[in-house]
Amino acid sequence: MAVASPTRTDRWLFGPLPDLLFGCGLLYAIAFAAHAVAGPAIRSATPSFLLPLLILALSTPHYGGTLVRVYDQRRDRQAYAVFAVWVTLALIALFFVALQNTLLASLLFTLYLGQNYGIAVMFLRRRGVAVTPLAKRWLYAAFILSFLLTAIVSHLEVGSAYSPLAYSSQTVAFVPLGITRGVGDVVLPILGAGYLVSLAVVAVLLRRAASWRDLVPTFALVLTQALWFSLPFSVHYWHWQTGLEPLDAQQKLSNYLMMIFIGHGLQYLWITTYYARASGHWDGYANYWAKAAASGIAIWTLPAVLIDPSGFLSGPGRAGGLFEVIATFVNLHHFVLDGAIWKLRNSRIASVLIRSAPEAEGEAAPRSPWLRRLAWSIAGAGLASGLAGYYMTQFYVPNAIARGDLDRAERGVVLARWLGSDEPALRDRLVERFTEKGEIERAAAHAERLVALRADGKTYALLGDVLVARHQPDAARAAFETAVEKGAQRLDRVHLSLARLALERGEDAAAAAHYREAIRLVPTSRTVANDFAWLLATSADPAVRDVATATAAAEALVKVDEQPLHLDTLAAAYAAAGRFDDAIRTASRAAELAESRNDSARLADIRRNLDRYRARQTAAR
């Protein structure tokens, strides 16, 4: 088939604008600058489905581009048989081993490093820049040092990255190597200094060999590498505050991580599309994207479709761990294949990427039509599953929850699981809504699924709430304690729940300890302060009882917010101090407010204690 004739010069692949924006990462730099100026406003105006859609359309297919490059044509399969067949089979075997041992799931950033460096060298050679071995080594050192800075910071603590099909809350965890902070404090300044020196040296050496104009693409790629990794990871480690949200909050806001994945995916599709267009099998942009998307999305989707609903994975976090293992396989396979197929010293690769010559078609190899149709049918099924899963998790289920149609939402979540897109954030919302409605068994089913999907602190906190509603205090206590161990986001609420469970068991000292921890975490919480003051005023345990502290706390609460609950606590504190007249006056005021607000349950409790105060008795627990 005739090769499409691109409009460009030999200095560029598609032209200056697309090459700089997509190939050199300047589109990310523009987005970075915009978010640095107006990050919160842009994020609030961005539809929740947009970044996940771009991940699905650009990041996932970039791995598919590698698969198409290696497996689509028989000649390529034969040329890279060792990697395409035997190494791939070894990685598949490792995949099934890793299903039972997710410690193998440790990800690095070598793909990004190698891609940026390779494209930087490609642009220099396309411009005929005489890059000396010394300059090339310094350029390589700059990218390597950037990678080392990133890797060390990542392996000081558990980091996270988003799976291309995990649209908002399913994360892929990095298993840290356990590098201590003390090592980081010594090594990182050395690496940082080396990185800055290498940048300066390479700038001098390259400027001697070429004009600034010829060096623009290469320096743009150096900037991209810094914005993606070197700068934000350094800011994160040293706790710097630059005032630039994409740097200060990259580790906290998923938007910025997803923007990097999108930038990397765009870059890869940009160069693989150019190479495919120069081949003798070019069928157009839409057809090429469809092949890449089907291949990439199928690899992410089909393992979850085939393995997760089967029940093969059981235990806390095992179903969610499947994403980690898939991510590990994809990254390792991608890394291995890229290392084999994109060597610029290969004359076939160089003729296309450096000299812009169309790839020689060579002798047509015999095909196996049935096998090819089978492969693309499977890939097409994966693509359909991925797109359907995206629709279910981004539109169908959220809209059903917003309308209050929980039956429809639940059916959608179940279907999404079978499509390989079980979204934990949606199950979070279903647990909360079903618990609010008193449908505890349905809430429990989703909470138990969450334990399999995402066994983190948030999940166990939700599970604890469900178990409390189920009247299973011992199991709830265990769930809340696990939530504390795993660092739930709202630990103050978890400690408040543990305190109330301790009170039910009559363990005032344990309850007081949890109240104190909750107050330490959120000193402004009036709910915790009121409950703690009530305990201090009414406890029979002399080690816990502290009437003076209870009185001071309750008076402060009433001063800020005079409501029946706070007045009731203050009256109990006055009674505990023997100030029954003050207790009667305060409880009477609490009763008036409760009656005016039609709070019958609170009113009954207040009147019962008011009768006790008139009889010169302290409040009832």
N, C-alpha and C positions, 0 to 999 in steps of 0.2 A: 504493500500500500504506500502511496506517495506520502512523503513527510510534509506536514504543514510548514509553511515558510514564515517564521516569526519576524516581526518588525522590531529590530534592535540593532545595535552595533556590537562588535565583538567585546567591547568593554563591559557590557551588561548581558544579563540573560533575557529578561523581558523588557528592560528599559530602566532608566534611572529611578523613576518614582516607585514602581512596584518592587524593584530590587531593594531599594533603601527601606521602604516601609515593611515589606514582608520578609525579605531575605536577611536584612541587616538589623531588624528589630526596632526601627525608628517608630513604627506604629505604637509599640509598647511605650517608647520614650514619650510620645505625645500623650498617650493615656496617662502615663505616670505624672507628667506635668499638670494635666488637667485635674487629676485627683489630688495632687499636692496643693492646688489652689482651692478646689471646691469638692474635696472628697465626700464629705457627708451628704452634700446636696446631690451630687451625681449618683451616689449609691441609693439614696432615697427615691430618686427619679427612675432608677433602672428597674424594669420589671423583674420579678423574681425568677421568671423562666428564661431570661435572655442569656445570662452567662452559662447556665447548664446547656442551653441549646447550642451555643457556640462551642462548648466542650464536645458535645455530641457530633457536631458538624465538622469540626476542625481538628480537635485534639485526638479523638478516637481514630479517625481515618488516617492520621499520620503514621501510625503503626501499620495500618492496612496498606499504606504506600510501600512499605518495606516488603510486606508479604506479596503484593502484586509484582514488585521488582524481582523477587526471587523465584516465585512459584508459578507465575502466569504463563511463562514461555518455557518450553521444554529445554531449549538451549541454556537458559539460565539455571534451571534445576540441575542440569548435568554439570554445568561449570562450577556450581557451588554445592555439589552433592554432599560433601562432608558436613557442611553446616546446615544445608537445607533438610537433610534426612537424618544423618546419624547423631549430630549434636542436638537436633530438635527432638529426636526420640529420647535421648538421655535427659533432656530438660522436662519432657512430658513425664518420664518416670519419676524425676525429682518432684514434679508437681504433685503426684499422688502420694509420695512420701511426705511432702510438706503439708498435705491435708491433715495429717496427724501430728505435725510438728511445725507450728507457724514461727518458731524461732529462726527458721531459714529465711523469713521474709524481712531482709534488711536491704533497703534501697539506697542507692547513691545517685549522684548527679552527673555521672560520666557521660551519659548520652548528650546532655546539654553542652558540656565542655567540649566534647569531640566535634559536635556539629558546628558550634560557633568557631572553633579553631580551624576546622577544615574549610569552611566557607571563607574565612578571612584569608587563608592561603590561596584559595581558588581565585579570589578577586585580584590578589597581587599578581598571580601568574597570568591571568587574563589580560592584565595591563602591561605585561612584559617587564614588570619590576624585577630587577636582578637582586633577589633576596639572598644574601650571603648565608652560609650555614650558621654563622654566629647570630645574625639577626633572627633567623628562624628559631634557633634554640631559645633566645630571649623571649620571643613571642609565645612560644610553647610554654615557657616557664611562667609567663604571666597568667595563662589560662589554667595551668596546673596549680599554681598557688591560690588562685581564686577558688578552685575546686577544693583544695585542702582546707582553706578557711571555712568554707561551707560545711564540709564533711565533719570537721572537728566540732563545730558548734552543734550540728545535728546529733552527734553521738555523745554529747554531754547529757542529753535528756531525751525522752521519747518525743519524737517529732511526728508530724502527720502530713499526709498529702491526700488529695482528693482523687478517688477513682473516677475515670471518665464517665462511668455510668452511675456514680453515686452522687445524686444531684444536690443534696444539701447537707446531709449529716453523716453519711456513711464514709468513714475515713479509712485510709490505709496507714498503718502504723510503722514507723521505723523502729527496729529493735536496736537500742543503743549498744555501743561497744563498751560503755562504762568508763569513758574518759573522765577523769576528775576535774573539778573546777581549778584546782591548783595547777594541773598540767596545762589547762587552757590559758590560765593567766600568764604562763611562761611562754608557751609555744605560739599563741596567736599574735602577740606583738612582733615576734620574730618573723612569722609568715607575712603579717601585714606589711612590715618594713620591706621584706623581700619583694612582695607584690608591687609596692609603689616604686621601688628601684627598678624592677623589671619593666614596668610601664614606661618609666623615663628613658631607660636605655633603649628599648625597642623603638620609641618615638624618634630618638636621635639617629639610630642606625637606619631606620626606614626612610627618614627624611633625607638622608644623604643619598639614598638610591632612587628616590622618586619625589614628585611634586606633591603638595598637600592634596591637590585634586585627586590624584591617583590613590591616595591613602584614605580617602573619606570612607569607603565601605569597610575597610579593615578597622579603622578607629571607631566606626559606628558599632561594630560587633564587639569591640573591647568595652564600649560603653554599655551595650546590652548585657554583657556578662556581669558587669559591675552592678547594674540596676536589678538584675534578676537575683543575684546571689551575694557578691562580696559586700556591698553596702548594707542591705537589710539584715543580713546575718550578723555582721559586725555590730550594727545598731542594737540588735536584739541581745547579743551577748553582753555588751558593755552597758546596757540600759541607758543609752544616749537618748535624748529627746531633741530631734532635729526640727520639729514643727512641720515635717513633711509626712503626711499620713501614710503614703505607700511604703515609706521606710520604717516609721515608728510602729505601724500596726500590721505589717505583712504577716507576722506569725499569729495574729489574733483574728484577722478578718479574712474569711475564705475568698472574698472577691479578688484580693490581690494575688493569692496563690493561683486561682483559676485564670486570671489574666496572664500569668506567666505560662501556664500550660497551653493556653490559646495561642500565645505568641510563638512558643516552640512548635506547636502543631502547624501553624501557618507557615513558619519557616521551612519545616520539613516538606510540607505539601508543595511549597513553591519550588524547591529544587528537584523533588521527585517528579513533579509534573513536567518540568523542563526536560528532564532526562527521558521521560516516557514519550514526550512529544518528538524528541529527536530519534526515537526508535522507529523501526519499520512496522510497528503495530499500533499506531496512534488512531484512536476512534473518536477523538473529541474530548473536551474538558468534562462535560457532564458524565460521559460514559466512564472516564477515568476516575472521577470522584466517586461514582456509584460503586465501582470495583473496590476502591480503597476503603470506602465507608462500610461496605458489606463485609469485607475481610476483617477490618479492625473491630467493628462492633460485634461481629460474630464471636471473635475470640474472647471478648469481655463478657458477652451475654450467655452463650451456650453452656459453658461449664456450670454457671449458676442455675440455668434452666434444667440441666440434666442431673446435677448433684444435690443441690439444696433441697428441693421438695422430696427427694428420695428418702430422706431421713438418715442418710449415710453419716452426716455430721451431727453429733449430739454433744451437749454440754455447753456451759456458759461461753459465749463468744465464738463458738465454733463455726456457726453459719456466717457470722460477720467476718471471721478469720478467712473464709473462702476468698473474700475480696483481696486480702493481703497476699494470699498465695497466687491468685491470678495476676495481681500486679507484679509480683516477683517474677513469675514466669514471663510475662510480657516484656518487662524491662530487661531481663537477662537475654531472652531470645532476640529482642530488638538490638541489644548491644552486640551480641555475637554476630548476627547477620549484617549489621551495619559495618562492623569491623572488617567483614569479608568483601562487601560489595562496593564500598565507596573509597577505595584506595586511589589517590590521584596519581600514584606511580604506575597504576595499571593503564596501559596504552589505550584500552577501550574506553575507560572512564575519562581519561584525560582528553581524548579526542572530542568528547562531547562537552565536558564542563570547562575545559580550558581553551580548546581550539575551535569550538562551536561547529565541529564537523558532524553531519548526521551519522548515526551508528550504522555500520555495515550490517545488512540483514543476514548475510550468510545463507547457507543451505537450509531450506525448510526441513524441520524435523518432523517425523511422523507423530501424529496425535492419537489420543485415546478419547474419542468424543464422549463416550458414556461417562468416563471418569471425570472429564472436565465439566460436563453438565451436572454430575453429582456434586462436585466440589462447589460450584457456583450456586447450586440449589440450596446447599447447606448454609453457605454464606448469606444467601438471600433470606433464608429463614431467620438467621441471626440478626440481620438488619431489620427485618420486620418486627422481631421480638424487641429489639432495642428501641425502635421508634414507638411501638405500642406502649412499652414500659415508660418511656418519657412522657407520652400523653397521659397515661394513667396517673403518674406521680406528680406531674406539673399542673394538670388541669382537672381531670375527672374527679379524683379523690379530694383535692383541696376545695373544689367548688361544692362538692357534696357536703363536706364538713361545714363550710360557710353557710349553707342553706339549712343545716341541722338535720340533713338526711343521712343519719349514721348507718342505716342499713345499706344504703347504696355505697357509702364510703367504705364500709367493711368489705363488701363484695369486691370493690375496686382494689383494695389492698391485697386481698387474697389472690386476685387475678394478676396483679403486678408481681407478686412473689413467683408465680408460675412463669412469668415473662422474664424472670431474672433481675427484677428491679424492686426488690423489697426495701422500701425507704423507711428507716427508723423514725425520722421526724414525724411522719404521718401516723405511725403507731403511737408515738408520744401523745399526739393530740387526741387520738381515739381513746387511749387509756384515761386521759383527763376528762374527756366528755362523758364516757360511759360511767366513770366514777361519780361525776356530778349528778348524773341521771339515776344513780342507784343501781345500774346494771353491772353489778360487781363481777359476775362470772365472765361476762364479755370483756370487761376491763382486764380481768386476770389473764385471759387467754392471750391478749395482746402484750401484756407485761411479760408473760413467760416467753413469748416469741422474741421480745426485745432482749431478754437475757441471752438468748442464742445469737441474736444479731449483733448486739453492742453491749457487752457486759461491763459497762462503765458506771461511774457514780450516779449519773442522772437516771440510768435505768433502774438501779437498785433503790433509789429514792422513790421513784414511781411505784415500784413493786411493793415497797414498804407501805405506801399510802393505800394501795389496793388491799394488802393483807390486814391493815387496821380496819378497813371497811368490812372485811370478811370476818372480823372478830377472831383473828389469829395473832394474838399479841407476841407470842414467842417467835413465830416466823417473821413477823414485822420487825421485831427488834433485831433479828439476825440480818435482815435486808438493810435496815438503816445503818447498822454497824459496818456492813460491807460498803455502803455508800460513803461512809466517812473514810474508810481505808482507801477507797478509790478516788477520793477527792471530788465529790459531787459539787456542782456549780454553786448551789445555794446551801452550803453546809449549815448556815444558821437555822434554816427550816428543818433540816435533818436532826440537828441537836434539839430543837424544840419538840419534835415528834418523839425523840428518845426520852426527853424529860417527862413528857406526858405519860409515856408507857411506864417509866420508872415510878411515877406517882401511883399509877394503877396497881403496881406491885407493892406499894408501900415503902419504896426505897427512896426516901427523901434526900439522902446524901447524894445518891447517883443523879437524881433529878436536878439538884442544885448545881452539880458539876456541869451538867449539860446546859443548864440555863446560863451559867457563867461563860461557857465557851461560845454560846450563841450571841451573848452580849458583846464578847470580845470581837467577834466577827462582824457584827452589825450593831454598833453602840446606839444607833438611833431607832432601833425597833421598839415601838411602844407595846406591841403584843408580848414580846419576850419580857420586857421590863415589868409589865403588869403581872404576868404569870409568876415571875420570879418573886416579886414583892408579896404576892398572895402566899406563896410557899413560905417565905421568911416569916410572915406574920402568923401563919396557922400551923406550922410544923410542930409536932410533938417531940421531935428529936432536938435536944438542947445544942447539939453540934451544928445544926442547921438553922434553928430559930434565931432571928436577929430583928427584933421589933423596931429598933431605931432606924436601921437601914431600910426596912420595909416602909416605915412611915415617911421617911425622906423621899424615897422613890415614888411612892403613891402621891404625895403632895406635889411633886414635880410634874407628874403625869396630869393631875387634875388642873394644875395651873396652865398647862399647855393645851389640854383638850378635856373639858368637863363633859364626860359622858358617863352613863350608868355603870359601865364596867369598871372604869377607873375610880369612881366614887365608892362603889361596892368594896373594892380592894382597900381604899383609904379607910373606910369605916371598919373593916376587919383589922387593920393595923392599929387604929385607935382603941378598939376593944381589947386587942392583945396587950396594949400598954396600960389598960385599966382606965382609959378615958371614955367611959361609956356614954356620957352626955354628948361628947363630940361624935362618937360613933352613931348615936341615935339621930343627931342632926344631919350627919353626912348621909346615912342610909335613907333617911326620909327624902332628902334631895334626890338621891339616886332613884328612889321609887317614883317620884314625881316625873322625872325625865323618862324613865322606862315606860310609864303609863302614857305619857304624851306621845311617845313613839310607837305605841302599840306592841311593845316588846314583852309579850305575856310570859314567855319562859324566863327571861331575866327578872321580870317583876316578881315572879313567884319566889325565886331564890333570894332576892333582896328582902322581901317581906318576911321570909322564914328567919333570916339572920337578924332582921330588925326586932322581931319578937325575942330573940335570944339576948340582944343587947339590952332590951328593957328589963329582962330578967337578970341582968348583970352576968351574962355568959358570953364567951368568945364565939366567933363565927364557926359554923360547922364546915368541915371539909367536904 
